[in-house]
Amino acid sequence: MGVVLAGGKSTRMGRDKALLELAGRTLLDRAVDLLRQAGAAPIVVSGHRPSYDSVPDLWKGRGPLGGLASVLKARPLSPGRGLIVLPVDAPGLRVSDLGRLMDCLTEDGAAACFEGHPLPLGLRSDKGTLGRLEAILRDPIQKASVQRFAATASLTVLPAENVDLRNLNAPADLQAFSRMQKGDW
């Protein structure tokens, strides 16, 4: 399964990041296409996106972890199935980057990410995956984060060199990325 996290508020950007366009394609279309090219199926978008196979956030305001939990609650994975989780705002990712994550998932409960970046995340589901996600989300004291969740699985951390993991969080990020990528799209 592929999951695109696209249910955020986009507060710093000032408009919906999923609908931002680079070279005539929205970030959401690009993320869905990237997962498809990497062989993920089905592809589910977190957040209310009627034009896509999407799941509205059940854990509103709980960030990427809430979006992932919402998707897995609505579309449970069989134990041992792998999934790739992408943020919608990382347009520099390549199919080969996602392949490296999936190559690390060799046993139940395994997870993989790139050094210093909790997303994208490769995850092999086990029967307790959703329960661990929901326990973190219900914890009133500690922050609900993808890093915290990944620590509950056998996490493989891959070197991040030659992987473009930039997130487009603000208008200046989008402008800088657009300037650097001219001609590559």
Phi, psi and chi 1 to 4 in degrees:
 res  aa     phi    psi   chi1   chi2   chi3   chi4
   1 MET       -  148.3  175.7 -171.0  -64.9      -
   2 GLY  -116.0  139.0      -      -      -      -
   3 VAL  -126.4  126.7  176.4      -      -      -
   4 VAL  -105.7  120.6  179.9      -      -      -
   5 LEU   -83.4  106.3  -60.0  171.7      -      -
   6 ALA  -137.7   30.8      -      -      -      -
   7 GLY  -107.7    8.8      -      -      -      -
   8 GLY   -73.6  170.9      -      -      -      -
   9 LYS   -83.5  -18.6  -64.9  178.5 -174.4  175.9
  10 SER    56.3   38.6  -57.1      -      -      -
  11 THR   -59.1  -49.2  -54.9      -      -      -
  12 ARG   -67.4  -31.7  -72.3  176.3  -78.6  174.3
  13 MET   -75.5  -30.1 -175.6   61.1   73.3      -
  14 GLY    85.5   -1.7      -      -      -      -
  15 ARG  -158.7  166.5   57.0 -172.6  173.2  144.4
  16 ASP   -62.7  113.4 -171.7  -12.4      -      -
  17 LYS   -63.3  -34.6  -71.3 -169.1  -79.0 -173.6
  18 ALA   -60.5  -27.8      -      -      -      -
  19 LEU   -96.8    1.5  -58.8  179.3      -      -
  20 LEU   -64.3  144.3  -67.8  174.8      -      -
  21 GLU  -110.6  138.8  -71.7 -167.5   13.5      -
  22 LEU  -127.6  122.8  -72.4  170.8      -      -
  23 ALA    51.4   41.0      -      -      -      -
  24 GLY    80.7    6.8      -      -      -      -
  25 ARG  -125.1  138.7  -67.6  176.7   63.9 -150.9
  26 THR   -72.8  156.6   66.8      -      -      -
  27 LEU   -61.2  -34.9  -67.0 -176.4      -      -
  28 LEU   -66.8  -45.2 -177.7   52.3      -      -
  29 ASP   -60.3  -41.0  -75.3  -21.5      -      -
  30 ARG   -63.8  -44.4 -170.1 -140.9  175.3  -89.1
  31 ALA   -64.5  -42.6      -      -      -      -
  32 VAL   -62.4  -44.6  167.8      -      -      -
  33 ASP   -62.9  -40.4  -73.4  -14.2      -      -
  34 LEU   -61.2  -46.3 -177.8   65.3      -      -
  35 LEU   -62.4  -41.6  -75.1  166.6      -      -
  36 ARG   -61.0  -45.9 -173.8  174.1  -66.0  115.3
  37 GLN   -63.3  -29.8  -69.5  172.3   28.1      -
  38 ALA   -80.4   -4.3      -      -      -      -
  39 GLY    92.2   11.3      -      -      -      -
  40 ALA   -74.4  136.8      -      -      -      -
  41 ALA  -159.2  135.6      -      -      -      -
  42 PRO   -71.9  172.7   29.9  -34.6      -      -
  43 ILE  -115.4  123.3  -61.8  167.1      -      -
  44 VAL  -120.7  138.2 -178.0      -      -      -
  45 VAL  -104.6  130.2  177.2      -      -      -
  46 SER   -83.4  140.9   78.1      -      -      -
  47 GLY   105.9  164.5      -      -      -      -
  48 HIS   -80.6  100.5 -178.6   67.2      -      -
  49 ARG  -133.3   82.7  -55.2  -73.0  174.4  178.3
  50 PRO   -57.1  -24.4  -21.4   30.0      -      -
  51 SER   -80.9   -2.4  -62.1      -      -      -
  52 TYR  -128.3  167.1  -61.3   86.0      -      -
  53 ASP   -72.8  100.1 -177.9    4.3      -      -
  54 SER  -131.2  160.5   66.0      -      -      -
  55 VAL  -129.5  117.6  173.1      -      -      -
  56 PRO   -61.8  148.3  -19.5   30.4      -      -
  57 ASP   -66.8  122.9  -75.3  -13.0      -      -
  58 LEU   -83.9  -26.4  -57.9  172.5      -      -
  59 TRP  -106.6   68.8  -63.5   86.4      -      -
  60 LYS   -60.0  137.6  -64.7 -166.7 -174.2  -56.7
  61 GLY    75.1   12.5      -      -      -      -
  62 ARG  -108.0   17.2  -59.7  -64.8  -77.2  172.8
  63 GLY    68.9 -160.7      -      -      -      -
  64 PRO   -57.2  -36.2  -22.9   31.4      -      -
  65 LEU   -65.8  -38.6 -158.0   65.5      -      -
  66 GLY   -64.2  -38.6      -      -      -      -
  67 GLY   -65.0  -43.6      -      -      -      -
  68 LEU   -64.5  -44.1  177.6   56.7      -      -
  69 ALA   -61.6  -39.0      -      -      -      -
  70 SER   -62.0  -44.1  -61.6      -      -      -
  71 VAL   -64.0  -46.8  167.7      -      -      -
  72 LEU   -69.0  -26.8  -70.2  179.3      -      -
  73 LYS   -71.1  -41.1 -172.4  162.0 -172.2   89.0
  74 ALA   -78.6  -30.4      -      -      -      -
  75 ARG  -131.4   71.0  -50.5  -77.6  166.9   76.0
  76 PRO   -57.9  142.0  -12.6   21.0      -      -
  77 LEU   -95.3  144.4  -86.2 -179.1      -      -
  78 SER   -68.6  143.9  -58.1      -      -      -
  79 PRO   -53.6  139.1  -28.2   36.5      -      -
  80 GLY    90.2  -11.4      -      -      -      -
  81 ARG   -76.7  145.0  -68.3  -88.1  -35.8  -94.2
  82 GLY   -97.8  153.4      -      -      -      -
  83 LEU  -143.9  155.0   69.1  144.4      -      -
  84 ILE  -117.5  130.7  -67.7  -74.3      -      -
  85 VAL  -113.4  122.1 -176.5      -      -      -
  86 LEU  -117.5  141.4  -69.8 -174.6      -      -
  87 PRO   -78.8  146.4   29.3  -32.4      -      -
  88 VAL   -68.9  -21.0   73.4      -      -      -
  89 ASP  -102.5   31.2   62.1   -7.8      -      -
  90 ALA  -123.4   72.2      -      -      -      -
  91 PRO   -73.4   -6.4   29.3  -36.8      -      -
  92 GLY   -84.9   -5.5      -      -      -      -
  93 LEU   -68.5  150.6  -69.6  169.2      -      -
  94 ARG  -122.5  162.2  -58.9  169.0  -56.5 -149.7
  95 VAL   -56.4  -41.4  171.3      -      -      -
  96 SER   -62.6  -32.5   59.5      -      -      -
  97 ASP   -64.7  -44.0  -58.0  -32.0      -      -
  98 LEU   -67.0  -36.5  -56.4 -173.9      -      -
  99 GLY   -61.4  -38.9      -      -      -      -
 100 ARG   -61.7  -39.7  -73.2  176.8   59.2 -159.9
 101 LEU   -64.1  -47.5  -68.6  173.3      -      -
 102 MET   -65.5  -32.4  -72.9  -54.4  -71.1      -
 103 ASP   -62.8  -22.1  -71.9  -13.7      -      -
 104 CYS   -82.4  -13.4  -67.9      -      -      -
 105 LEU   -89.6   84.3  -53.7 -178.6      -      -
 106 THR  -107.3  -11.9   57.7      -      -      -
 107 GLU  -140.1  157.9   55.0 -172.0   65.8      -
 108 ASP   -55.1  138.2  -72.4   -8.3      -      -
 109 GLY    82.6   -0.8      -      -      -      -
 110 ALA   -74.3  152.5      -      -      -      -
 111 ALA  -142.7  155.5      -      -      -      -
 112 ALA  -145.1  142.0      -      -      -      -
 113 CYS  -147.1  175.6   65.4      -      -      -
 114 PHE   -95.5  145.5  -68.5  101.1      -      -
 115 GLU   -49.4  124.9 -175.4  175.9   31.3      -
 116 GLY    80.9    3.2      -      -      -      -
 117 HIS  -139.3  114.4  -61.6  -89.3      -      -
 118 PRO   -72.9  -18.6   27.6  -34.2      -      -
 119 LEU  -129.3  140.1  -66.6  169.7      -      -
 120 PRO   -69.3  156.6   27.3  -33.8      -      -
 121 LEU  -126.7  130.1  176.0   69.4      -      -
 122 GLY   -97.9  138.4      -      -      -      -
 123 LEU  -146.1  134.2  179.0   66.6      -      -
 124 ARG  -104.4  117.3 -176.8  145.9  -35.8  -91.2
 125 SER   -70.7  143.7  179.7      -      -      -
 126 ASP  -126.9  177.4   64.1   28.7      -      -
 127 LYS   -65.8  -15.4   62.0 -175.4  174.1 -171.1
 128 GLY  -102.2    3.2      -      -      -      -
 129 THR   -56.5  -53.4  -59.8      -      -      -
 130 LEU   -64.0  -39.5 -178.6   58.1      -      -
 131 GLY   -61.0  -41.1      -      -      -      -
 132 ARG   -66.2  -40.0  -70.6 -167.7  -48.8  -86.9
 133 LEU   -60.7  -49.1  -81.0  165.3      -      -
 134 GLU   -67.1  -34.4  -70.3  178.8  -28.6      -
 135 ALA   -62.9  -41.7      -      -      -      -
 136 ILE   -65.9  -41.8  -67.9  168.5      -      -
 137 LEU   -66.0  -30.2  -71.9  163.3      -      -
 138 ARG   -82.5  -14.6  -77.3 -168.9  -61.5  -92.5
 139 ASP   -67.3  115.4 -174.7  -23.5      -      -
 140 PRO   -79.0   -9.6   29.6  -34.3      -      -
 141 ILE   -99.9  -52.4  -62.7  169.8      -      -
 142 GLN   -90.9  150.1  -67.0 -170.5   23.8      -
 143 LYS   -66.5  136.4 -179.3 -179.3  177.7 -174.4
 144 ALA   -79.7  115.6      -      -      -      -
 145 SER  -141.5  155.7   68.1      -      -      -
 146 VAL   -63.9  -37.3  175.2      -      -      -
 147 GLN   -58.8  -44.5  -61.4   96.9  -45.2      -
 148 ARG   -63.8  -41.5 -166.6  166.5  154.0 -144.3
 149 PHE   -65.0  -46.3  168.8   69.1      -      -
 150 ALA   -59.4  -30.7      -      -      -      -
 151 ALA   -67.1  -14.5      -      -      -      -
 152 THR   -84.2   -5.3   69.8      -      -      -
 153 ALA  -117.8  170.6      -      -      -      -
 154 SER   -73.0  100.2  -64.9      -      -      -
 155 LEU   -92.1  125.7 -178.3   62.8      -      -
 156 THR  -103.0  126.6  -59.8      -      -      -
 157 VAL  -106.7  119.2  178.6      -      -      -
 158 LEU   -94.6  149.3  -61.0  171.6      -      -
 159 PRO   -60.2  141.5   -9.2   15.8      -      -
 160 ALA   -96.4    2.6      -      -      -      -
 161 GLU   -64.6  141.7   57.6 -164.4   51.2      -
 162 ASN    65.9   19.4  -60.0  -41.5      -      -
 163 VAL  -120.1  123.0 -179.2      -      -      -
 164 ASP   -86.2   98.8 -172.4  -13.8      -      -
 165 LEU  -103.2   14.2  -65.7  160.3      -      -
 166 ARG   -62.9  136.7  -75.7  176.9  -68.2  170.0
 167 ASN  -101.3  143.2  -67.5   99.7      -      -
 168 LEU   -95.7   92.7  -53.9 -176.7      -      -
 169 ASN   -99.3  -24.0  -70.2  -46.1      -      -
 170 ALA  -137.0  161.4      -      -      -      -
 171 PRO   -54.0  -37.5  -29.6   37.2      -      -
 172 ALA   -64.0  -35.1      -      -      -      -
 173 ASP   -63.4  -43.6  -60.8  -25.1      -      -
 174 LEU   -63.4  -44.2  176.7   62.9      -      -
 175 GLN   -63.3  -44.7  -68.7  168.3   -8.3      -
 176 ALA   -63.8  -43.4      -      -      -      -
 177 PHE   -63.8  -43.2 -171.8   86.9      -      -
 178 SER   -60.4  -42.3  -65.2      -      -      -
 179 ARG   -63.9  -41.8  -79.8 -166.4  -59.8  -86.2
 180 MET   -70.5  -29.7  -72.1 -177.5   63.7      -
 181 GLN   -97.3    1.1  -60.1  -61.3  -44.0      -
 182 LYS   -49.4  128.7  -75.7  -89.3 -169.1 -120.3
 183 GLY    90.3  -17.7      -      -      -      -
 184 ASP   -88.7  -10.3  -70.3  -12.4      -      -
 185 TRP  -101.6      -  -68.8   75.2      -      -
